[in-house]
Every structure is written in C-alpha cells, then in structure tokens.
Amino acid sequence: MNVVTRIESDKQQAARRMVGRLETLIDRKRLMIDPLYTYAYSGDASSYRLVPALVVIINTEEEVQAVLQAARAEGLSVTFRAAGTSLSGQAVTDNVLAVLGDGWRKLRIHEGADQITLGPAIIVANANKALKPFDRKIGPDPASQATCKIGGVVNNNSSGMCCGVAQNTYHTMARLRVMLTDGTVLDSGDSESREAFRQRRPDILSALHDLHHEVTADEELVALIRRKYRIKNTVGYSLNALIDYHDPIDILIHLIVGSEGTLGFVSEVTYNTVPEHRFKSTALVPFPDPYSCARAITKLSNGGVHVTTGVTAAEYIERRALQTVIHLPAMAPLVPFLTEDSPAVLIDVTAPDAATLDAEVAKAVAILASEGATNIDFSTDADKSAALWDIRKGFFTSAGAARPKGTAMLTEDVAAPIDKLADFVIDLRKLLDDHGYEDAVIFGHALAGNLHFQMADDFSKPGSDTKFDEFSHALSELVSVKYEGSLKAEHGTGRAIAAFVEREWGRKAYLLMSRIKVLFDPEQLLNPGVLINPDPLAHTKNLKTMPLADPLVDMCIECGFCEPACPSAGMTLSPRQRIAVTRERARLAATGEDPARLEALNEQFVYPGLDTCAACNLCSLRCPVGIETGTMILGQRAERRGGAADNVAHWVADHTGAVENFMRLGVGAQSLARKVVGDGFVDAASDAARKISGNRIPRVSETLLKGPGAPKAESVDLRDNPKETGFPVPIAKQDANTVVYFPACPSRMFGAPKTDLDLLPTTEAMIALLKRAGFNVIVPDGLNGQCCGQPFLSKGFPNEAERVGGKLDTELTKLSNGGAYQVVTDASTCSKHMKEHAQTKALDSSEFLLAEVLPRLKITRPVPVVAVHHNCSAQRLKEQSATEALAAAMAERVAVLSSVTCCGYAGDKGLFIPELNAHATRFAKDDIPADCRIGISTVSTCASGLSERAGMPFVSVVSLLEAVSRP
C-alpha cells in the first residue's frame, strides 16, 4: 500500500518549469514547490493523502487559465481546492493543487434577497449570515458550513441536514459561471456569454444535444436516473441533467454541479434563496429501539416531500454515536432514558409564526408518542437548540476523537429509500461489526434516508488496506444492490467511491459518464482518477497514516474546521497544516527514512509554523473536541530555546521594570521623530534597520503611541487588621464597594491613537470610572515592571512566566485581602492568563464594567456608531456579548468586525512580524460602516494594530465608556 506518494523527479522538474512559466503573472510567494508547503497541503478532510508537486494560490480567472495552460504544457494535471473539507479525497493530488485565494470572495444579495451571487471562496455560514436579516438562506446546509466554501458545495452538490433533495445546488442554482479546460468561459446568466459560447464551443453543445436525445429515448435508462435521484445521490456525474433540461447550456451547467472539479472551474454562482423561518423548536428524542425510531421518522417525512414549514430536519443518531457525546451538558437530560440500544432523533420544527409553530410541534409530538418515544421535550430556546445542533454538527470530529490514537478516520455517507430505513440501519451496523469496525458510529439525515458512518483504522499496519477493500465491496453490494441506494449521498464520489461507480449505476450509465468526462476533458487535465477511475483498488491507495506526534493534537482528524479562525491561515500555515507537518516530522524522526527531508522540514517550519502562529488558540473554539494547536506550538517554542535564550529571558524577568521603561521611551522617541521628520522617513529608516537586523528590530507603527505609565497607587483602609495587610495611607472607609485594579503592562506601555473625543488613557479612565460608579479603588504600588507572565509563556519560557506572574499574584492576593475583594484588569489577555495560572482571578474589563459599573453610570453623550473587535482572549473568555452590550450602551449602532478573528498582533508579533497583523485584518475595512469614526477593543496592542489596518482609531472600551459617561 502506498501510504504517502512521494513526488517523482519528473513531476518535481515539471513543477519547477511551471513556476518559471507562471511567476511573471502570479506572485512567487503563491507558487510553492518546497517540501514544507507541499506537504502542508497534502491532505484534505478525507482519509487520503497525496503530496502535490506544486501548490498555487489562484485569485483570478486569468490566473486559472494560465495555470491550466502551463500544466498542459508540462504534462501535469490540476486539482482545485476551496476549503479542503472534502471527505472523499477530491481535493488532494500529486500533481498541481490550485487553491482558492482571497480573489474569489464575492458576495452580492439581489434586490428582495430572493437571489444571492457568490464567489467560490465564500464560506457557507457567511453567506447565510448575510441573508439572515431577510429571513432567507441558501439551500445547501452541510454540517461543515462554518468552514466549507461555495466552490466545494457546488462541485460536490453538497446538501446537509435540512436541505433534502429539493434544495441542493442542482435544484436551487439560478446561474453559473464556469471556465473549461481551453479557457472558454460560460456565464449562463449572461445572454452575450451564452451566445459567445455557442460560437466558440459548438462541439460540446452539439454533443450534449445528442446525449440528451440518446438518453431520453432509452426508457430503461430514464427510469434508472429518475429512481437514483429520488434520494440523495452524488455518485458519478449528474446524469439527471440530461433528462431534466433540453437546452445544452442548461445541461452543461447542471453537469458541472457535482462534477468535483473534473469538468471545469466554477468562478461564480447565483442561488435562488430559500425561506429561513425565525420560529423554531428543537428536541432530541430517544426511542427504545431502531425500528420504532425509523417508523417515527418515516411518518415525519411527509412522504419524502421536502417542506419548509413543519419538520424540516430529523437526524438519526444511533446509541453508539450518542455514547461519544454522553459527557456534554446538552445530553444530560437524556441519559436516564437511554438503554443499551436506544437511538435518538434530533428534530427541528420551523414555522413563519408562533401559532403555526405550536400546531406543527403538536403534530410532531403526536407522531413521536405513537411510536413509543421515551422522552419528548421540544424547546424554542435558541441556546439549547444550538447546543444540540453543535453535538450533531460536531460528530465528524467528536466521534473521530474517540478513535484509538494513531488511527485514521474514515467516513462514508450512504442513502436508501426512507421506507427501508430501519432494516438499512440494522444491516449497516451488522456489516460494520462483521468487518471488524465495531467502534464505528452511525448517524445521518434520516428524512432523506441518508446515513453517515465513521470508523477508524491504522493504515500503517499490514493488511489494513485489504480489510478496507473487503468492507468497501461488501458495502457496495449492500447499498447499491440490495437497497438500490447510493454509496455517496452528499459527500461526493471522490477517490473513496470512484472504483464502485459502475457497480452502482451499471455498465450503460457508467459508459455515458466516461463519455462526458472525455467530452469536457479529453486530455485528463482536471482531477483525473476522481469520480471516474478504472483502477479497482483506487480506494485503498494513498491512505493516510496518523503517527503520534504530541498528546495535545494526536486526536486531530485534519478536518480543517479550525482554519477560518486562524490569523495566519492563507499567509503561512493553518492549525491543521501545523499538525500535519508536525506528524510528518515525528514520523521521519522515528523511522529515520529520510534525514535530509526531515532537516528541511525542521528548518522550514520555524517561520511559518512557529513564528507566525499567534498561539491564540481560537482554533480550539472551532474544533468540536477543543484541540489547542497554539499550546502545541508554545511547547515547540520552548523546546527550541537554547541556553542563551534562557539567559536573556531570565535577565528580562529580573528587569521587567527596565524593559517597560525602555519600551515606553522607544515608542515615545519614534512618535517624536514622526512629528519632526515625518512618517515616511521614520518608516523607511525602520524598515531598513529591520532588514539589516534580520527583522530583530521591531517595527513601530504610527498608531502605536507612548503609554501613560503606571498610575499612582491608591488604597483603602482595612480597619479590622491594618497591620497584617500592610496597606498604605487609607483614602476611604472599606466597604463592599472596594475593588483592586491592576493596570496591565500593555495599557501602561502603549497609548491609544488620538481622537476628537478627548479620551483619557486606559489606566486613568478605569480609575475615573470606578470612582464615578462609587467604588473604592486599590491600585498596587510599584507597578512599573509588574506583569502576569503571559508574554514569557507565549514566547516559550514557562518557568519565567511562572516566576514573574507569581510575584504579581502574591501582591494581588495580599491587596485583595485573600480574594475578598474583586480584582479587575484592563486587558483580556492578562485576565485570561491570570484566571488560568494565578491564585487571584482577575476579571476582565468588559465583564466587570457591564455587571458592576454600567448600571451605576448615566450615558451623557453616546457616539453615533462604534466598531467592535473581539480579541482572541475575549473570545476564549466568552465575553463577546458583554463587550457588545457595552458598545450598545455607548453608541446608537454597533458594527462587529466579523471578518477579523485574532487580529494577529499577538503580544509583540505586531512589532516583529507585522505582516501577520496585516494579513489577519485585511478585510477589516469591509466591516466598518462609512459613518463610523471609532472602534473599541479590550487590549491596547490589538487596538493599535486595528487602528493602522482599518484606517480608523480603535481605543480601549474603558476609555470610550469614561468619555461617554462624563457628567
């Protein structure tokens, strides 16, 4: 078995020649042939891995055309990738991998929101978010919609939990723009483009015309096609296009849907949107056995007719799948009702109004009760519903995390007529058990007769490929023959099923598909071996191995759900890619098979893998099992630190006050220089110095200003035992309103950009607010240099972090009278660190101001609109709602920066790796209304980076609240 296909020398040479052909049009940084990046892109979410000879990031149709021409000239094939969440190996290749860049992020809602035009790089959830104010959405709703992109949805004809058969791309597409292998572009919604295509490619249109008449004249074939598409089916090409449409152009664009990038490149699509009712009720309903559950689902299915009012989703979850999530809080109410064989069904009932919802819920309850459901508890609570659906949407990864370490995750999705659902489930369970996959779990979109199952295997072990092959053939017989179902309901054919297309469809239909491939792509230029593959063992080749590398990430299945949250994804590496490369380095180190390649990977990993990781761990919030790739990177940073670095860190830890003074003076000096000689001269000199020093000298932007320093210490009188506490001179009688305020070092060192609002520095504003709200304020003495230790931990010096943070913790414990008084700080990063590593847990500004201060204030002069950035620590502290509530109190309108996750400033990375901050915030301006003049953050360095990149001042939430509440 070929576990990882090594790039052959001729492909490497061809890839280098391709780079030469393309580098005048495409930035060299977007053409990757080195060992690190080619391996980083070697896997998608499937169980297959192929190392591409060349990775190219494409942004325009002109670039796509150039890549196709260059690949043709060098004898290489091209595979397109959107998000890389493909589950059947569609988005991997050992030739040219063309990955969608930022150039494909078009999103335009048409008047009335009945249609939406999307570029292939738009994430599905973002499209639906844009449509939500109109109570509309796009039809396809895959479980991976928070990550997967439109390009993949179109090319796989993805469906999902509520989509059914009627609302997939094939049925809801209004228009498609596609480029064929010769560079011809067809825009089906443009009459001029249609006519130009007829003139340029009459051969294709004539052939499609003939195929249409050939197929429609064959009654047996027509009957087969109609039967196959009554249920979900993505096996092979969309043959229904040949009988559903008459115009060859309409046939063409519908053949493109579900073609997995084997016929052309989709550059734009317009969807007819579908209703998204606001009224919804959700329940997770257990049953005593699979048969009663299946009977209930059959009754709920409305005879297989898709509805938008009533039961719009019913997800079957077998007992073994439930066990993998039994520990989650949302599951607790069901545990008493579960037996060893109890499945459950997750149901959504939706309606346009409350009265209709009540009536539809009553109908569903009656059906469920009639089949013996053991607990029926519908709820309209949005949080409860979200928690239940998070369980279902996360099964791919949560079940994957339950697999034995070192095994790869395999997933298939099959479908059968819904009236056979119960027997289908039982037979499928037996098939898995009989072939040694007892740990597999089954779940799926039961209203459409669609079941998913996941299993695991270690493909580094001899015989594992044979075992998988035998199972795959048995599965084909069960699904395709016995149940006349589909081997791939919605995940696309891919490498996993390409060898079984003929068995499912029969010889006649298979030959028809082969003719379609040759018609569009006679050179086999596009994604060969995917969807149509004559190799009977294609599904057993290039299977992933998952060598153990780090306990923190060993359970990762490389699904890619983490990637949209990562500030460096698309610039260097994403969390998934860092894990994949780390695994390969561990494998090479253990086997010793290729020392030169290991050395290259280790050396090349430093900047993209270690240095540009913000270590924000927002990836863990997107990961259903909470894998913290950032923590793994912190560990690797610590391992790389030598004696000299340790000595420097130790010295800095002993001289934090001097370092703080130096930073303030340095920032102040550059601010003064900008006033004297101008920004251009300072930036040019700074860039030159950074280049000479190998980027060891920080880049200080014009928005990073000198901070206020440490505020004057303040204290209160502890009349009970003043000697023990050792407080300075009292300023007020101690009472329940006492609070300890720790001004964080970033707030002391760095100031905010100038505004016309006469804002106080963060530290002064916090003291003013606390006093205005009636609090007695304790501010530590000798603040200069006091630090929670977070900067040391982020750089890989955990011992120094503990030492420095420990000093502050001792001081705050004393000042808070052993925790009797609340402690608050003004930087989310510090609050999070102290909550996790210190005895004294410091509240962050947002949570404390909202709960304790805002109710005691009167907003006297709100701003018209304020932009809000949720920095990474605030997100991990789940403070978004608190910050937005404060913003709503301070402004008439609130604009959240939805395109920015972590801003990439990451402590001092904004100084030393400013390109990370620039990349992470590259779309920030798109989120800011034209009349917005100010934004807020809860970390001063983040505010600085956002101010520069957004072209508008971002300030501390504390400073703005103080300004708008002045008497």
NORDA-V902647 format. One record per backbone hydrogen bond with DSSP energy under -1.0 kcal/mol. NH is the residue of the N-H (numbers start at 1). CO is the residue of the C=O. E is the energy in kcal/mol with one decimal. If there is no record, write none. Layout:
NH:CO:E  NH:CO:E
This chain:
3:1:-1.0  12:8:-2.2  13:9:-2.6  14:10:-2.2  15:11:-2.6  16:12:-2.3  17:13:-2.1  18:14:-2.2  19:15:-2.2  20:16:-1.9  21:17:-1.7  22:18:-1.9  23:19:-2.4  25:22:-2.1  26:22:-2.9  30:27:-2.4  31:28:-1.7  32:55:-3.2  38:34:-2.0  39:35:-1.5  40:36:-2.4  41:37:-1.6  42:39:-2.1  49:542:-2.9  50:42:-2.2  53:95:-2.0  54:95:-1.8  55:32:-2.5  56:97:-2.5  57:30:-2.0  58:99:-2.5  64:60:-2.1  65:61:-2.6  66:62:-2.0  67:63:-2.6  68:64:-2.4  69:65:-2.2  70:66:-2.6  71:67:-2.6  72:68:-2.3  73:69:-2.2  74:70:-1.5  76:71:-2.5  78:525:-3.1  79:96:-2.8  81:98:-2.4  96:77:-2.1  97:54:-2.9  98:79:-3.1  99:56:-2.4  100:81:-2.5  101:58:-2.7  104:101:-1.1  105:102:-1.2  108:117:-2.5  110:115:-2.4  113:110:-2.6  116:271:-1.8  117:108:-3.0  118:269:-3.1  119:106:-2.8  121:104:-2.1  122:119:-1.6  124:148:-2.1  125:145:-2.5  127:123:-1.7  128:124:-2.2  129:125:-2.1  130:126:-1.9  131:127:-1.4  132:128:-1.4  134:131:-1.9  135:132:-2.3  136:131:-1.3  137:274:-1.9  141:159:-1.4  145:142:-1.7  147:144:-2.6  148:144:-3.2  150:122:-2.3  151:120:-2.5  153:149:-2.0  154:150:-2.8  155:151:-2.0  156:152:-1.5  158:153:-1.8  161:141:-1.3  167:163:-1.5  172:168:-1.8  173:169:-1.7  174:270:-3.5  175:270:-1.5  177:268:-2.7  178:186:-2.4  179:265:-2.8  180:184:-2.7  183:180:-2.1  186:178:-2.9  188:176:-2.8  190:187:-2.0  194:190:-2.4  195:191:-2.2  196:192:-2.5  197:193:-2.4  198:194:-2.0  199:195:-1.7  200:196:-2.1  201:197:-3.3  205:201:-1.6  206:202:-2.7  207:203:-2.1  208:204:-2.5  209:205:-2.2  210:206:-2.2  211:207:-2.6  212:208:-2.6  213:209:-1.8  214:210:-2.4  215:211:-2.7  216:212:-2.5  217:213:-1.1  218:215:-1.9  222:218:-2.5  223:219:-2.4  224:220:-2.0  225:221:-2.6  226:222:-2.6  227:223:-2.4  228:224:-2.6  229:225:-1.6  230:227:-1.2  234:488:-3.7  239:237:-2.1  241:238:-2.0  242:239:-1.6  243:240:-1.2  244:240:-2.4  245:241:-1.2  251:247:-2.3  252:248:-2.6  253:249:-2.3  254:250:-1.5  255:251:-1.8  256:252:-1.8  257:253:-1.1  258:154:-2.1  259:256:-2.3  260:155:-2.7  262:259:-1.5  265:179:-3.0  267:177:-2.3  268:177:-1.2  269:118:-2.2  270:175:-2.4  271:116:-2.8  272:172:-3.4  273:114:-2.4  274:137:-3.2  276:135:-2.4  279:351:-1.2  281:349:-2.4  282:379:-2.8  283:347:-1.9  285:345:-2.8  287:343:-2.5  293:289:-1.7  294:290:-2.8  295:291:-2.5  296:292:-1.9  297:293:-2.3  298:294:-2.4  299:295:-1.9  300:296:-2.0  301:297:-1.1  304:301:-1.2  305:302:-1.6  310:350:-2.9  312:348:-1.8  313:348:-1.2  315:346:-2.8  316:444:-2.0  317:344:-2.7  318:442:-2.2  322:318:-2.0  323:319:-1.6  325:322:-1.4  328:325:-1.9  331:328:-1.8  332:329:-1.2  334:331:-1.8  335:331:-1.0  337:334:-2.2  338:335:-1.5  342:339:-1.0  344:317:-2.3  345:285:-2.3  346:315:-2.4  347:283:-3.1  348:313:-2.1  349:281:-2.6  350:310:-2.5  351:279:-2.1  357:353:-2.1  358:354:-2.5  359:355:-2.0  360:356:-2.5  361:357:-2.8  362:358:-2.2  363:359:-1.7  364:360:-2.2  365:361:-2.9  366:362:-2.0  367:363:-1.9  368:364:-2.7  369:365:-2.8  370:366:-1.9  372:369:-1.6  373:368:-2.1  374:286:-2.0  379:282:-2.0  385:381:-2.3  386:382:-2.6  387:383:-2.2  388:384:-2.1  389:385:-2.6  390:386:-2.3  391:387:-1.4  392:388:-1.6  393:389:-3.3  394:390:-1.6  395:392:-1.4  398:394:-3.6  399:395:-2.4  401:397:-2.3  403:400:-1.2  407:404:-1.5  408:457:-3.4  410:455:-3.4  412:453:-2.2  414:451:-2.9  415:486:-1.9  416:449:-1.8  420:417:-2.1  421:418:-1.7  424:420:-2.4  425:421:-2.5  426:422:-2.1  427:423:-2.9  428:424:-2.3  429:425:-2.4  430:426:-2.2  431:427:-2.3  432:428:-2.2  433:429:-2.3  434:430:-2.9  435:431:-1.3  436:433:-1.6  437:432:-2.9  440:437:-1.7  441:454:-1.8  443:452:-2.7  444:316:-2.0  446:314:-1.2  446:444:-1.6  448:445:-1.5  449:446:-2.0  450:445:-2.0  451:414:-2.9  452:443:-4.9  453:412:-2.3  454:441:-2.2  455:410:-2.5  457:408:-1.7  461:458:-1.6  464:461:-1.7  467:463:-2.3  468:464:-2.1  469:465:-2.2  470:466:-2.6  471:467:-2.1  472:468:-2.5  473:469:-2.2  474:470:-2.0  475:471:-2.8  476:472:-2.2  477:473:-2.0  478:474:-2.3  479:475:-3.0  480:476:-1.8  482:477:-2.5  483:478:-1.8  485:479:-3.2  486:415:-1.9  489:413:-1.3  495:88:-1.6  496:88:-1.4  497:493:-1.3  498:494:-1.6  500:497:-2.6  504:500:-1.9  505:501:-2.7  506:502:-2.8  510:506:-2.1  511:507:-2.5  512:508:-1.6  513:509:-2.1  514:510:-2.2  515:511:-1.9  516:512:-1.7  517:513:-2.2  518:514:-2.1  519:515:-2.3  520:516:-2.1  521:517:-3.0  524:521:-1.7  527:78:-2.3  530:527:-1.4  532:530:-1.0  538:535:-1.6  540:537:-1.7  541:538:-1.2  542:2:-1.5  544:47:-2.9  553:550:-1.9  554:550:-1.5  556:553:-2.2  563:560:-1.3  565:562:-1.5  566:563:-1.4  571:568:-2.2  572:568:-2.6  578:574:-2.5  579:575:-2.3  580:576:-2.5  581:577:-2.5  582:578:-2.1  583:579:-2.5  584:580:-2.1  585:581:-2.5  586:582:-2.2  587:583:-2.6  588:584:-2.6  589:585:-2.2  590:586:-2.1  591:587:-2.6  592:588:-2.4  598:594:-2.2  599:595:-2.5  600:596:-2.1  601:597:-2.6  602:598:-2.7  603:599:-2.4  604:600:-2.8  605:601:-1.5  609:605:-2.2  610:605:-1.3  610:606:-1.3  611:606:-3.1  612:607:-2.1  620:617:-1.1  623:619:-1.4  626:623:-2.1  632:628:-1.4  633:629:-2.3  634:630:-2.3  635:631:-1.9  636:632:-2.0  637:633:-2.5  638:634:-2.2  639:635:-2.0  640:636:-1.4  646:642:-2.3  647:643:-2.3  648:644:-2.3  649:645:-2.7  650:646:-2.4  651:647:-2.4  652:648:-2.9  653:649:-2.5  654:650:-1.4  659:655:-2.2  660:656:-2.5  661:657:-2.3  662:658:-2.6  663:659:-2.6  664:660:-2.3  665:661:-2.8  666:662:-2.9  667:663:-2.6  668:664:-2.5  669:665:-2.6  670:666:-2.0  671:667:-1.9  672:668:-2.2  673:669:-2.6  674:670:-2.1  675:671:-1.4  676:672:-1.8  677:673:-3.2  678:674:-1.0  682:678:-1.7  683:679:-3.0  684:680:-2.2  685:681:-2.6  686:682:-2.6  687:683:-2.7  688:684:-2.2  689:685:-2.5  690:686:-2.5  691:687:-2.2  692:688:-2.4  693:689:-2.0  694:691:-1.0  695:690:-4.1  699:911:-3.7  704:701:-1.4  705:751:-1.0  707:749:-2.5  709:748:-2.5  714:779:-1.0  717:732:-2.2  719:717:-1.0  725:721:-1.5  726:722:-1.9  734:717:-1.0  738:735:-1.3  739:776:-2.6  740:822:-3.2  741:778:-3.1  742:824:-2.7  748:744:-1.5  749:745:-2.5  750:746:-2.5  751:705:-3.2  765:761:-3.0  766:762:-2.4  767:763:-1.7  768:764:-2.4  769:765:-2.7  770:766:-2.6  771:767:-2.3  772:768:-2.5  773:769:-2.1  774:771:-1.6  775:770:-2.9  776:737:-1.5  778:739:-2.6  779:714:-2.4  786:783:-3.0  793:789:-1.8  794:790:-2.4  796:793:-1.4  797:792:-2.5  801:797:-2.1  802:798:-2.2  803:799:-2.1  804:800:-3.0  805:801:-2.5  806:802:-1.9  807:803:-1.2  808:804:-1.4  809:805:-2.6  810:806:-2.2  811:807:-1.8  812:808:-2.9  813:809:-2.5  814:810:-1.8  815:811:-2.5  816:812:-2.3  817:814:-1.4  818:813:-3.3  820:816:-1.5  821:816:-1.9  824:740:-2.9  825:843:-2.6  828:938:-1.6  831:827:-2.4  832:828:-2.7  833:829:-2.1  834:830:-2.7  835:831:-2.3  836:832:-1.5  837:833:-2.3  838:834:-1.9  843:823:-3.3  848:844:-2.1  849:845:-3.1  850:846:-2.3  851:847:-1.8  852:848:-3.0  854:849:-3.7  856:853:-1.9  857:854:-1.9  860:964:-2.4  861:964:-1.8  863:890:-2.3  866:893:-2.0  867:934:-2.1  868:895:-2.5  869:936:-2.1  875:871:-2.1  876:872:-2.2  877:873:-1.8  878:875:-1.3  879:874:-2.7  883:879:-2.7  884:880:-2.6  885:881:-2.0  886:882:-2.2  887:883:-2.5  888:884:-2.4  889:885:-1.5  890:886:-1.5  891:887:-1.5  892:863:-1.8  893:864:-1.1  895:866:-2.5  897:868:-2.9  898:896:-1.7  909:906:-1.3  910:905:-1.9  911:908:-1.4  912:908:-2.0  913:909:-3.2  916:913:-1.9  918:914:-2.3  919:915:-2.2  920:916:-2.5  921:917:-1.4  922:919:-1.3  924:921:-1.9  926:923:-1.0  927:924:-1.6  932:929:-1.7  935:953:-2.0  936:867:-2.5  937:955:-1.9  943:939:-2.1  944:940:-1.9  945:941:-2.3  946:942:-2.7  947:943:-2.2  948:944:-1.9  949:945:-2.2  950:946:-3.0  955:935:-2.8  957:937:-1.7  960:956:-2.0  961:957:-2.0  962:958:-2.2  963:959:-1.9  964:960:-2.5
